[in-house]
Amino acid sequence: MASPLDATPDPLLTFEPHRTVTVREAFGVDSDMTVPMFDTVDSHVPEVDEAYRFDPETTLAICAGFAFDRRVMVQG
């Protein structure tokens, strides 16, 4: 019987970010906080909507969760 540890890893779980950018550069939010960024686009990434404006507090909370490997609950 094959061990679950012998299974091929899911390719989505092996992606590593290509570089870091400031939250200001990525989302237009006034912060020097840096977050990981992928350079490639795939089917999981929506098209950029230039008219969309990010809520600064919510955006910083979500980015902090990704940057520091913490869970963030968004409600509303």
mmCIF file of the N, C-alpha and C atoms, coordinates in Angstrom:
data_MODEL
# 
_entry.id   MODEL 
# 
loop_
_atom_site.group_PDB 
_atom_site.id 
_atom_site.type_symbol 
_atom_site.label_atom_id 
_atom_site.label_alt_id 
_atom_site.label_comp_id 
_atom_site.label_asym_id 
_atom_site.label_entity_id 
_atom_site.label_seq_id 
_atom_site.pdbx_PDB_ins_code 
_atom_site.Cartn_x 
_atom_site.Cartn_y 
_atom_site.Cartn_z 
_atom_site.occupancy 
_atom_site.B_iso_or_equiv 
_atom_site.pdbx_formal_charge 
_atom_site.auth_seq_id 
_atom_site.auth_comp_id 
_atom_site.auth_asym_id 
_atom_site.auth_atom_id 
_atom_site.pdbx_PDB_model_num 
ATOM 1   N N  . MET A 1 1  ? 0.847   -1.180 0.000   1.00 0.00 ? 1  MET A N  1 
ATOM 2   C CA . MET A 1 1  ? 0.000   0.000  0.000   1.00 0.00 ? 1  MET A CA 1 
ATOM 3   C C  . MET A 1 1  ? 0.891   1.241  0.000   1.00 0.00 ? 1  MET A C  1 
ATOM 4   N N  . ALA A 1 2  ? 0.577   2.181  -0.850  1.00 0.00 ? 2  ALA A N  1 
ATOM 5   C CA . ALA A 1 2  ? 1.382   3.397  -0.973  1.00 0.00 ? 2  ALA A CA 1 
ATOM 6   C C  . ALA A 1 2  ? 1.099   4.338  0.196   1.00 0.00 ? 2  ALA A C  1 
ATOM 7   N N  . SER A 1 3  ? 2.136   4.982  0.642   1.00 0.00 ? 3  SER A N  1 
ATOM 8   C CA . SER A 1 3  ? 2.014   5.950  1.722   1.00 0.00 ? 3  SER A CA 1 
ATOM 9   C C  . SER A 1 3  ? 1.529   7.287  1.163   1.00 0.00 ? 3  SER A C  1 
ATOM 10  N N  . PRO A 1 4  ? 0.701   8.027  1.921   1.00 0.00 ? 4  PRO A N  1 
ATOM 11  C CA . PRO A 1 4  ? 0.289   9.362  1.468   1.00 0.00 ? 4  PRO A CA 1 
ATOM 12  C C  . PRO A 1 4  ? 1.483   10.297 1.289   1.00 0.00 ? 4  PRO A C  1 
ATOM 13  N N  . LEU A 1 5  ? 2.575   9.999  1.973   1.00 0.00 ? 5  LEU A N  1 
ATOM 14  C CA . LEU A 1 5  ? 3.766   10.835 1.858   1.00 0.00 ? 5  LEU A CA 1 
ATOM 15  C C  . LEU A 1 5  ? 4.466   10.645 0.517   1.00 0.00 ? 5  LEU A C  1 
ATOM 16  N N  . ASP A 1 6  ? 4.169   9.545  -0.178  1.00 0.00 ? 6  ASP A N  1 
ATOM 17  C CA . ASP A 1 6  ? 4.777   9.278  -1.477  1.00 0.00 ? 6  ASP A CA 1 
ATOM 18  C C  . ASP A 1 6  ? 4.026   9.961  -2.619  1.00 0.00 ? 6  ASP A C  1 
ATOM 19  N N  . ALA A 1 7  ? 2.900   10.582 -2.323  1.00 0.00 ? 7  ALA A N  1 
ATOM 20  C CA . ALA A 1 7  ? 2.079   11.201 -3.365  1.00 0.00 ? 7  ALA A CA 1 
ATOM 21  C C  . ALA A 1 7  ? 2.802   12.398 -3.976  1.00 0.00 ? 7  ALA A C  1 
ATOM 22  N N  . THR A 1 8  ? 2.504   12.671 -5.224  1.00 0.00 ? 8  THR A N  1 
ATOM 23  C CA . THR A 1 8  ? 3.074   13.823 -5.909  1.00 0.00 ? 8  THR A CA 1 
ATOM 24  C C  . THR A 1 8  ? 2.503   15.096 -5.298  1.00 0.00 ? 8  THR A C  1 
ATOM 25  N N  . PRO A 1 9  ? 3.366   16.066 -4.961  1.00 0.00 ? 9  PRO A N  1 
ATOM 26  C CA . PRO A 1 9  ? 2.855   17.301 -4.354  1.00 0.00 ? 9  PRO A CA 1 
ATOM 27  C C  . PRO A 1 9  ? 1.999   18.098 -5.337  1.00 0.00 ? 9  PRO A C  1 
ATOM 28  N N  . ASP A 1 10 ? 1.028   18.786 -4.797  1.00 0.00 ? 10 ASP A N  1 
ATOM 29  C CA . ASP A 1 10 ? 0.163   19.644 -5.604  1.00 0.00 ? 10 ASP A CA 1 
ATOM 30  C C  . ASP A 1 10 ? 0.999   20.813 -6.119  1.00 0.00 ? 10 ASP A C  1 
ATOM 31  N N  . PRO A 1 11 ? 1.045   21.044 -7.441  1.00 0.00 ? 11 PRO A N  1 
ATOM 32  C CA . PRO A 1 11 ? 1.868   22.130 -7.968  1.00 0.00 ? 11 PRO A CA 1 
ATOM 33  C C  . PRO A 1 11 ? 1.474   23.505 -7.433  1.00 0.00 ? 11 PRO A C  1 
ATOM 34  N N  . LEU A 1 12 ? 0.197   23.702 -7.081  1.00 0.00 ? 12 LEU A N  1 
ATOM 35  C CA . LEU A 1 12 ? -0.212  24.994 -6.538  1.00 0.00 ? 12 LEU A CA 1 
ATOM 36  C C  . LEU A 1 12 ? 0.406   25.260 -5.173  1.00 0.00 ? 12 LEU A C  1 
ATOM 37  N N  . LEU A 1 13 ? 0.750   24.205 -4.456  1.00 0.00 ? 13 LEU A N  1 
ATOM 38  C CA . LEU A 1 13 ? 1.333   24.372 -3.125  1.00 0.00 ? 13 LEU A CA 1 
ATOM 39  C C  . LEU A 1 13 ? 2.842   24.549 -3.172  1.00 0.00 ? 13 LEU A C  1 
ATOM 40  N N  . THR A 1 14 ? 3.441   24.399 -4.333  1.00 0.00 ? 14 THR A N  1 
ATOM 41  C CA . THR A 1 14 ? 4.896   24.521 -4.440  1.00 0.00 ? 14 THR A CA 1 
ATOM 42  C C  . THR A 1 14 ? 5.331   25.839 -5.067  1.00 0.00 ? 14 THR A C  1 
ATOM 43  N N  . PHE A 1 15 ? 4.389   26.706 -5.436  1.00 0.00 ? 15 PHE A N  1 
ATOM 44  C CA . PHE A 1 15 ? 4.745   28.009 -6.003  1.00 0.00 ? 15 PHE A CA 1 
ATOM 45  C C  . PHE A 1 15 ? 5.444   28.858 -4.956  1.00 0.00 ? 15 PHE A C  1 
ATOM 46  N N  . GLU A 1 16 ? 6.457   29.567 -5.373  1.00 0.00 ? 16 GLU A N  1 
ATOM 47  C CA . GLU A 1 16 ? 7.153   30.516 -4.509  1.00 0.00 ? 16 GLU A CA 1 
ATOM 48  C C  . GLU A 1 16 ? 7.062   31.894 -5.154  1.00 0.00 ? 16 GLU A C  1 
ATOM 49  N N  . PRO A 1 17 ? 6.834   32.943 -4.371  1.00 0.00 ? 17 PRO A N  1 
ATOM 50  C CA . PRO A 1 17 ? 6.795   34.292 -4.942  1.00 0.00 ? 17 PRO A CA 1 
ATOM 51  C C  . PRO A 1 17 ? 8.122   34.632 -5.620  1.00 0.00 ? 17 PRO A C  1 
ATOM 52  N N  . HIS A 1 18 ? 8.051   35.456 -6.659  1.00 0.00 ? 18 HIS A N  1 
ATOM 53  C CA . HIS A 1 18 ? 9.235   35.808 -7.430  1.00 0.00 ? 18 HIS A CA 1 
ATOM 54  C C  . HIS A 1 18 ? 9.999   36.987 -6.850  1.00 0.00 ? 18 HIS A C  1 
ATOM 55  N N  . ARG A 1 19 ? 9.287   37.891 -6.173  1.00 0.00 ? 19 ARG A N  1 
ATOM 56  C CA . ARG A 1 19 ? 9.937   39.090 -5.635  1.00 0.00 ? 19 ARG A CA 1 
ATOM 57  C C  . ARG A 1 19 ? 9.041   39.714 -4.577  1.00 0.00 ? 19 ARG A C  1 
ATOM 58  N N  . THR A 1 20 ? 9.521   40.783 -3.965  1.00 0.00 ? 20 THR A N  1 
ATOM 59  C CA . THR A 1 20 ? 8.691   41.526 -3.021  1.00 0.00 ? 20 THR A CA 1 
ATOM 60  C C  . THR A 1 20 ? 8.471   42.933 -3.566  1.00 0.00 ? 20 THR A C  1 
ATOM 61  N N  . VAL A 1 21 ? 7.324   43.482 -3.241  1.00 0.00 ? 21 VAL A N  1 
ATOM 62  C CA . VAL A 1 21 ? 6.963   44.846 -3.637  1.00 0.00 ? 21 VAL A CA 1 
ATOM 63  C C  . VAL A 1 21 ? 6.333   45.536 -2.439  1.00 0.00 ? 21 VAL A C  1 
ATOM 64  N N  . THR A 1 22 ? 6.277   46.862 -2.485  1.00 0.00 ? 22 THR A N  1 
ATOM 65  C CA . THR A 1 22 ? 5.586   47.576 -1.416  1.00 0.00 ? 22 THR A CA 1 
ATOM 66  C C  . THR A 1 22 ? 4.083   47.500 -1.658  1.00 0.00 ? 22 THR A C  1 
ATOM 67  N N  . VAL A 1 23 ? 3.337   47.622 -0.580  1.00 0.00 ? 23 VAL A N  1 
ATOM 68  C CA . VAL A 1 23 ? 1.878   47.645 -0.683  1.00 0.00 ? 23 VAL A CA 1 
ATOM 69  C C  . VAL A 1 23 ? 1.456   48.848 -1.532  1.00 0.00 ? 23 VAL A C  1 
ATOM 70  N N  . ARG A 1 24 ? 2.227   49.919 -1.446  1.00 0.00 ? 24 ARG A N  1 
ATOM 71  C CA . ARG A 1 24 ? 1.944   51.114 -2.254  1.00 0.00 ? 24 ARG A CA 1 
ATOM 72  C C  . ARG A 1 24 ? 2.033   50.789 -3.744  1.00 0.00 ? 24 ARG A C  1 
ATOM 73  N N  . GLU A 1 25 ? 3.090   50.079 -4.128  1.00 0.00 ? 25 GLU A N  1 
ATOM 74  C CA . GLU A 1 25 ? 3.293   49.725 -5.532  1.00 0.00 ? 25 GLU A CA 1 
ATOM 75  C C  . GLU A 1 25 ? 2.211   48.764 -6.038  1.00 0.00 ? 25 GLU A C  1 
ATOM 76  N N  . ALA A 1 26 ? 1.851   47.796 -5.221  1.00 0.00 ? 26 ALA A N  1 
ATOM 77  C CA . ALA A 1 26 ? 0.907   46.764 -5.662  1.00 0.00 ? 26 ALA A CA 1 
ATOM 78  C C  . ALA A 1 26 ? -0.554  47.206 -5.594  1.00 0.00 ? 26 ALA A C  1 
ATOM 79  N N  . PHE A 1 27 ? -0.912  47.961 -4.539  1.00 0.00 ? 27 PHE A N  1 
ATOM 80  C CA . PHE A 1 27 ? -2.326  48.255 -4.306  1.00 0.00 ? 27 PHE A CA 1 
ATOM 81  C C  . PHE A 1 27 ? -2.668  49.737 -4.200  1.00 0.00 ? 27 PHE A C  1 
ATOM 82  N N  . GLY A 1 28 ? -1.663  50.608 -4.250  1.00 0.00 ? 28 GLY A N  1 
ATOM 83  C CA . GLY A 1 28 ? -1.927  52.038 -4.148  1.00 0.00 ? 28 GLY A CA 1 
ATOM 84  C C  . GLY A 1 28 ? -2.285  52.495 -2.750  1.00 0.00 ? 28 GLY A C  1 
ATOM 85  N N  . VAL A 1 29 ? -1.935  51.698 -1.739  1.00 0.00 ? 29 VAL A N  1 
ATOM 86  C CA . VAL A 1 29 ? -2.204  52.040 -0.341  1.00 0.00 ? 29 VAL A CA 1 
ATOM 87  C C  . VAL A 1 29 ? -0.931  52.640 0.246   1.00 0.00 ? 29 VAL A C  1 
ATOM 88  N N  . ASP A 1 30 ? -1.055  53.749 0.969   1.00 0.00 ? 30 ASP A N  1 
ATOM 89  C CA . ASP A 1 30 ? 0.099   54.480 1.488   1.00 0.00 ? 30 ASP A CA 1 
ATOM 90  C C  . ASP A 1 30 ? 0.781   53.710 2.616   1.00 0.00 ? 30 ASP A C  1 
ATOM 91  N N  . SER A 1 31 ? 1.689   52.819 2.245   1.00 0.00 ? 31 SER A N  1 
ATOM 92  C CA . SER A 1 31 ? 2.431   52.011 3.212   1.00 0.00 ? 31 SER A CA 1 
ATOM 93  C C  . SER A 1 31 ? 3.716   51.520 2.563   1.00 0.00 ? 31 SER A C  1 
ATOM 94  N N  . ASP A 1 32 ? 4.776   51.460 3.364   1.00 0.00 ? 32 ASP A N  1 
ATOM 95  C CA . ASP A 1 32 ? 6.053   50.928 2.880   1.00 0.00 ? 32 ASP A CA 1 
ATOM 96  C C  . ASP A 1 32 ? 6.184   49.435 3.164   1.00 0.00 ? 32 ASP A C  1 
ATOM 97  N N  . MET A 1 33 ? 5.146   48.833 3.721   1.00 0.00 ? 33 MET A N  1 
ATOM 98  C CA . MET A 1 33 ? 5.168   47.394 4.001   1.00 0.00 ? 33 MET A CA 1 
ATOM 99  C C  . MET A 1 33 ? 5.439   46.632 2.707   1.00 0.00 ? 33 MET A C  1 
ATOM 100 N N  . THR A 1 34 ? 6.276   45.610 2.779   1.00 0.00 ? 34 THR A N  1 
ATOM 101 C CA . THR A 1 34 ? 6.552   44.807 1.588   1.00 0.00 ? 34 THR A CA 1 
ATOM 102 C C  . THR A 1 34 ? 5.815   43.476 1.679   1.00 0.00 ? 34 THR A C  1 
ATOM 103 N N  . VAL A 1 35 ? 5.386   43.006 0.529   1.00 0.00 ? 35 VAL A N  1 
ATOM 104 C CA . VAL A 1 35 ? 4.654   41.746 0.437   1.00 0.00 ? 35 VAL A CA 1 
ATOM 105 C C  . VAL A 1 35 ? 5.208   40.931 -0.725  1.00 0.00 ? 35 VAL A C  1 
ATOM 106 N N  . PRO A 1 36 ? 5.096   39.603 -0.649  1.00 0.00 ? 36 PRO A N  1 
ATOM 107 C CA . PRO A 1 36 ? 5.558   38.772 -1.761  1.00 0.00 ? 36 PRO A CA 1 
ATOM 108 C C  . PRO A 1 36 ? 4.659   38.940 -2.980  1.00 0.00 ? 36 PRO A C  1 
ATOM 109 N N  . MET A 1 37 ? 5.263   38.807 -4.164  1.00 0.00 ? 37 MET A N  1 
ATOM 110 C CA . MET A 1 37 ? 4.504   38.964 -5.410  1.00 0.00 ? 37 MET A CA 1 
ATOM 111 C C  . MET A 1 37 ? 4.949   37.926 -6.429  1.00 0.00 ? 37 MET A C  1 
ATOM 112 N N  . PHE A 1 38 ? 3.979   37.421 -7.170  1.00 0.00 ? 38 PHE A N  1 
ATOM 113 C CA . PHE A 1 38 ? 4.255   36.515 -8.281  1.00 0.00 ? 38 PHE A CA 1 
ATOM 114 C C  . PHE A 1 38 ? 4.308   37.325 -9.568  1.00 0.00 ? 38 PHE A C  1 
ATOM 115 N N  . ASP A 1 39 ? 5.237   36.998 -10.453 1.00 0.00 ? 39 ASP A N  1 
ATOM 116 C CA . ASP A 1 39 ? 5.345   37.690 -11.741 1.00 0.00 ? 39 ASP A CA 1 
ATOM 117 C C  . ASP A 1 39 ? 4.485   37.059 -12.821 1.00 0.00 ? 39 ASP A C  1 
ATOM 118 N N  . THR A 1 40 ? 4.087   35.814 -12.621 1.00 0.00 ? 40 THR A N  1 
ATOM 119 C CA . THR A 1 40 ? 3.330   35.116 -13.656 1.00 0.00 ? 40 THR A CA 1 
ATOM 120 C C  . THR A 1 40 ? 1.838   35.130 -13.338 1.00 0.00 ? 40 THR A C  1 
ATOM 121 N N  . VAL A 1 41 ? 1.043   35.096 -14.366 1.00 0.00 ? 41 VAL A N  1 
ATOM 122 C CA . VAL A 1 41 ? -0.415  35.072 -14.235 1.00 0.00 ? 41 VAL A CA 1 
ATOM 123 C C  . VAL A 1 41 ? -0.895  33.688 -14.639 1.00 0.00 ? 41 VAL A C  1 
ATOM 124 N N  . ASP A 1 42 ? -1.854  33.159 -13.892 1.00 0.00 ? 42 ASP A N  1 
ATOM 125 C CA . ASP A 1 42 ? -2.456  31.881 -14.281 1.00 0.00 ? 42 ASP A CA 1 
ATOM 126 C C  . ASP A 1 42 ? -3.972  31.983 -14.139 1.00 0.00 ? 42 ASP A C  1 
ATOM 127 N N  . SER A 1 43 ? -4.645  30.877 -14.269 1.00 0.00 ? 43 SER A N  1 
ATOM 128 C CA . SER A 1 43 ? -6.111  30.885 -14.259 1.00 0.00 ? 43 SER A CA 1 
ATOM 129 C C  . SER A 1 43 ? -6.706  31.271 -12.903 1.00 0.00 ? 43 SER A C  1 
ATOM 130 N N  . HIS A 1 44 ? -5.901  31.318 -11.843 1.00 0.00 ? 44 HIS A N  1 
ATOM 131 C CA . HIS A 1 44 ? -6.398  31.681 -10.518 1.00 0.00 ? 44 HIS A CA 1 
ATOM 132 C C  . HIS A 1 44 ? -6.337  33.192 -10.265 1.00 0.00 ? 44 HIS A C  1 
ATOM 133 N N  . VAL A 1 45 ? -5.784  33.937 -11.213 1.00 0.00 ? 45 VAL A N  1 
ATOM 134 C CA . VAL A 1 45 ? -5.591  35.375 -11.035 1.00 0.00 ? 45 VAL A CA 1 
ATOM 135 C C  . VAL A 1 45 ? -6.576  36.133 -11.927 1.00 0.00 ? 45 VAL A C  1 
ATOM 136 N N  . PRO A 1 46 ? -7.429  36.969 -11.316 1.00 0.00 ? 46 PRO A N  1 
ATOM 137 C CA . PRO A 1 46 ? -8.371  37.737 -12.142 1.00 0.00 ? 46 PRO A CA 1 
ATOM 138 C C  . PRO A 1 46 ? -7.653  38.873 -12.872 1.00 0.00 ? 46 PRO A C  1 
ATOM 139 N N  . GLU A 1 47 ? -8.317  39.414 -13.879 1.00 0.00 ? 47 GLU A N  1 
ATOM 140 C CA . GLU A 1 47 ? -7.769  40.568 -14.591 1.00 0.00 ? 47 GLU A CA 1 
ATOM 141 C C  . GLU A 1 47 ? -7.781  41.779 -13.665 1.00 0.00 ? 47 GLU A C  1 
ATOM 142 N N  . VAL A 1 48 ? -6.836  42.689 -13.870 1.00 0.00 ? 48 VAL A N  1 
ATOM 143 C CA . VAL A 1 48 ? -6.750  43.899 -13.063 1.00 0.00 ? 48 VAL A CA 1 
ATOM 144 C C  . VAL A 1 48 ? -7.875  44.847 -13.461 1.00 0.00 ? 48 VAL A C  1 
ATOM 145 N N  . ASP A 1 49 ? -8.582  45.354 -12.447 1.00 0.00 ? 49 ASP A N  1 
ATOM 146 C CA . ASP A 1 49 ? -9.630  46.349 -12.655 1.00 0.00 ? 49 ASP A CA 1 
ATOM 147 C C  . ASP A 1 49 ? -9.068  47.686 -12.188 1.00 0.00 ? 49 ASP A C  1 
ATOM 148 N N  . GLU A 1 50 ? -8.660  48.533 -13.117 1.00 0.00 ? 50 GLU A N  1 
ATOM 149 C CA . GLU A 1 50 ? -8.022  49.810 -12.780 1.00 0.00 ? 50 GLU A CA 1 
ATOM 150 C C  . GLU A 1 50 ? -8.953  50.749 -12.010 1.00 0.00 ? 50 GLU A C  1 
ATOM 151 N N  . ALA A 1 51 ? -10.263 50.559 -12.095 1.00 0.00 ? 51 ALA A N  1 
ATOM 152 C CA . ALA A 1 51 ? -11.218 51.425 -11.408 1.00 0.00 ? 51 ALA A CA 1 
ATOM 153 C C  . ALA A 1 51 ? -11.409 51.027 -9.941  1.00 0.00 ? 51 ALA A C  1 
ATOM 154 N N  . TYR A 1 52 ? -10.975 49.824 -9.558  1.00 0.00 ? 52 TYR A N  1 
ATOM 155 C CA . TYR A 1 52 ? -11.187 49.345 -8.190  1.00 0.00 ? 52 TYR A CA 1 
ATOM 156 C C  . TYR A 1 52 ? -10.266 50.082 -7.226  1.00 0.00 ? 52 TYR A C  1 
ATOM 157 N N  . ARG A 1 53 ? -10.791 50.486 -6.079  1.00 0.00 ? 53 ARG A N  1 
ATOM 158 C CA . ARG A 1 53 ? -10.000 51.156 -5.043  1.00 0.00 ? 53 ARG A CA 1 
ATOM 159 C C  . ARG A 1 53 ? -10.011 50.290 -3.794  1.00 0.00 ? 53 ARG A C  1 
ATOM 160 N N  . PHE A 1 54 ? -8.835  49.965 -3.298  1.00 0.00 ? 54 PHE A N  1 
ATOM 161 C CA . PHE A 1 54 ? -8.712  49.119 -2.123  1.00 0.00 ? 54 PHE A CA 1 
ATOM 162 C C  . PHE A 1 54 ? -8.943  49.926 -0.857  1.00 0.00 ? 54 PHE A C  1 
ATOM 163 N N  . ASP A 1 55 ? -9.674  49.343 0.105   1.00 0.00 ? 55 ASP A N  1 
ATOM 164 C CA . ASP A 1 55 ? -9.830  49.938 1.426   1.00 0.00 ? 55 ASP A CA 1 
ATOM 165 C C  . ASP A 1 55 ? -8.496  49.775 2.146   1.00 0.00 ? 55 ASP A C  1 
ATOM 166 N N  . PRO A 1 56 ? -7.867  50.876 2.574   1.00 0.00 ? 56 PRO A N  1 
ATOM 167 C CA . PRO A 1 56 ? -6.517  50.782 3.146   1.00 0.00 ? 56 PRO A CA 1 
ATOM 168 C C  . PRO A 1 56 ? -6.396  49.858 4.359   1.00 0.00 ? 56 PRO A C  1 
ATOM 169 N N  . GLU A 1 57 ? -7.303  49.966 5.326   1.00 0.00 ? 57 GLU A N  1 
ATOM 170 C CA . GLU A 1 57 ? -7.188  49.143 6.538   1.00 0.00 ? 57 GLU A CA 1 
ATOM 171 C C  . GLU A 1 57 ? -7.349  47.659 6.230   1.00 0.00 ? 57 GLU A C  1 
ATOM 172 N N  . THR A 1 58 ? -8.336  47.332 5.416   1.00 0.00 ? 58 THR A N  1 
ATOM 173 C CA . THR A 1 58 ? -8.565  45.930 5.058   1.00 0.00 ? 58 THR A CA 1 
ATOM 174 C C  . THR A 1 58 ? -7.402  45.384 4.245   1.00 0.00 ? 58 THR A C  1 
ATOM 175 N N  . THR A 1 59 ? -6.919  46.170 3.297   1.00 0.00 ? 59 THR A N  1 
ATOM 176 C CA . THR A 1 59 ? -5.800  45.737 2.456   1.00 0.00 ? 59 THR A CA 1 
ATOM 177 C C  . THR A 1 59 ? -4.559  45.476 3.294   1.00 0.00 ? 59 THR A C  1 
ATOM 178 N N  . LEU A 1 60 ? -4.250  46.371 4.233   1.00 0.00 ? 60 LEU A N  1 
ATOM 179 C CA . LEU A 1 60 ? -3.073  46.170 5.088   1.00 0.00 ? 60 LEU A CA 1 
ATOM 180 C C  . LEU A 1 60 ? -3.223  44.932 5.966   1.00 0.00 ? 60 LEU A C  1 
ATOM 181 N N  . ALA A 1 61 ? -4.423  44.689 6.477   1.00 0.00 ? 61 ALA A N  1 
ATOM 182 C CA . ALA A 1 61 ? -4.644  43.501 7.309   1.00 0.00 ? 61 ALA A CA 1 
ATOM 183 C C  . ALA A 1 61 ? -4.432  42.224 6.507   1.00 0.00 ? 61 ALA A C  1 
ATOM 184 N N  . ILE A 1 62 ? -4.978  42.181 5.296   1.00 0.00 ? 62 ILE A N  1 
ATOM 185 C CA . ILE A 1 62 ? -4.817  40.991 4.450   1.00 0.00 ? 62 ILE A CA 1 
ATOM 186 C C  . ILE A 1 62 ? -3.355  40.807 4.061   1.00 0.00 ? 62 ILE A C  1 
ATOM 187 N N  . CYS A 1 63 ? -2.692  41.888 3.676   1.00 0.00 ? 63 CYS A N  1 
ATOM 188 C CA . CYS A 1 63 ? -1.274  41.802 3.283   1.00 0.00 ? 63 CYS A CA 1 
ATOM 189 C C  . CYS A 1 63 ? -0.402  41.362 4.452   1.00 0.00 ? 63 CYS A C  1 
ATOM 190 N N  . ALA A 1 64 ? -0.697  41.858 5.650   1.00 0.00 ? 64 ALA A N  1 
ATOM 191 C CA . ALA A 1 64 ? 0.065   41.441 6.825   1.00 0.00 ? 64 ALA A CA 1 
ATOM 192 C C  . ALA A 1 64 ? -0.114  39.952 7.071   1.00 0.00 ? 64 ALA A C  1 
ATOM 193 N N  . GLY A 1 65 ? -1.310  39.450 6.856   1.00 0.00 ? 65 GLY A N  1 
ATOM 194 C CA . GLY A 1 65 ? -1.546  38.017 7.008   1.00 0.00 ? 65 GLY A CA 1 
ATOM 195 C C  . GLY A 1 65 ? -0.704  37.201 6.059   1.00 0.00 ? 65 GLY A C  1 
ATOM 196 N N  . PHE A 1 66 ? -0.645  37.607 4.787   1.00 0.00 ? 66 PHE A N  1 
ATOM 197 C CA . PHE A 1 66 ? 0.180   36.890 3.811   1.00 0.00 ? 66 PHE A CA 1 
ATOM 198 C C  . PHE A 1 66 ? 1.669   37.052 4.109   1.00 0.00 ? 66 PHE A C  1 
ATOM 199 N N  . ALA A 1 67 ? 2.087   38.269 4.449   1.00 0.00 ? 67 ALA A N  1 
ATOM 200 C CA . ALA A 1 67 ? 3.510   38.537 4.658   1.00 0.00 ? 67 ALA A CA 1 
ATOM 201 C C  . ALA A 1 67 ? 4.064   37.815 5.882   1.00 0.00 ? 67 ALA A C  1 
ATOM 202 N N  . PHE A 1 68 ? 3.237   37.657 6.920   1.00 0.00 ? 68 PHE A N  1 
ATOM 203 C CA . PHE A 1 68 ? 3.711   37.059 8.165   1.00 0.00 ? 68 PHE A CA 1 
ATOM 204 C C  . PHE A 1 68 ? 3.073   35.704 8.448   1.00 0.00 ? 68 PHE A C  1 
ATOM 205 N N  . ASP A 1 69 ? 2.490   35.090 7.419   1.00 0.00 ? 69 ASP A N  1 
ATOM 206 C CA . ASP A 1 69 ? 1.910   33.752 7.511   1.00 0.00 ? 69 ASP A CA 1 
ATOM 207 C C  . ASP A 1 69 ? 0.914   33.642 8.669   1.00 0.00 ? 69 ASP A C  1 
ATOM 208 N N  . ARG A 1 70 ? -0.012  34.588 8.714   1.00 0.00 ? 70 ARG A N  1 
ATOM 209 C CA . ARG A 1 70 ? -1.051  34.606 9.747   1.00 0.00 ? 70 ARG A CA 1 
ATOM 210 C C  . ARG A 1 70 ? -2.418  34.535 9.089   1.00 0.00 ? 70 ARG A C  1 
ATOM 211 N N  . ARG A 1 71 ? -3.373  34.034 9.815   1.00 0.00 ? 71 ARG A N  1 
ATOM 212 C CA . ARG A 1 71 ? -4.742  33.973 9.311   1.00 0.00 ? 71 ARG A CA 1 
ATOM 213 C C  . ARG A 1 71 ? -5.416  35.320 9.519   1.00 0.00 ? 71 ARG A C  1 
ATOM 214 N N  . VAL A 1 72 ? -6.179  35.724 8.532   1.00 0.00 ? 72 VAL A N  1 
ATOM 215 C CA . VAL A 1 72 ? -6.925  36.978 8.605   1.00 0.00 ? 72 VAL A CA 1 
ATOM 216 C C  . VAL A 1 72 ? -8.371  36.678 8.245   1.00 0.00 ? 72 VAL A C  1 
ATOM 217 N N  . MET A 1 73 ? -9.296  37.123 9.089   1.00 0.00 ? 73 MET A N  1 
ATOM 218 C CA . MET A 1 73 ? -10.708 36.931 8.793   1.00 0.00 ? 73 MET A CA 1 
ATOM 219 C C  . MET A 1 73 ? -11.276 38.248 8.271   1.00 0.00 ? 73 MET A C  1 
ATOM 220 N N  . VAL A 1 74 ? -11.867 38.201 7.092   1.00 0.00 ? 74 VAL A N  1 
ATOM 221 C CA . VAL A 1 74 ? -12.497 39.380 6.500   1.00 0.00 ? 74 VAL A CA 1 
ATOM 222 C C  . VAL A 1 74 ? -13.994 39.140 6.505   1.00 0.00 ? 74 VAL A C  1 
ATOM 223 N N  . GLN A 1 75 ? -14.727 40.112 7.000   1.00 0.00 ? 75 GLN A N  1 
ATOM 224 C CA . GLN A 1 75 ? -16.171 39.960 7.129   1.00 0.00 ? 75 GLN A CA 1 
ATOM 225 C C  . GLN A 1 75 ? -16.855 41.213 6.614   1.00 0.00 ? 75 GLN A C  1 
ATOM 226 N N  . GLY A 1 76 ? -18.018 41.041 6.038   1.00 0.00 ? 76 GLY A N  1 
ATOM 227 C CA . GLY A 1 76 ? -18.809 42.200 5.648   1.00 0.00 ? 76 GLY A CA 1 
ATOM 228 C C  . GLY A 1 76 ? -18.900 42.401 4.178   1.00 0.00 ? 76 GLY A C  1 
# 
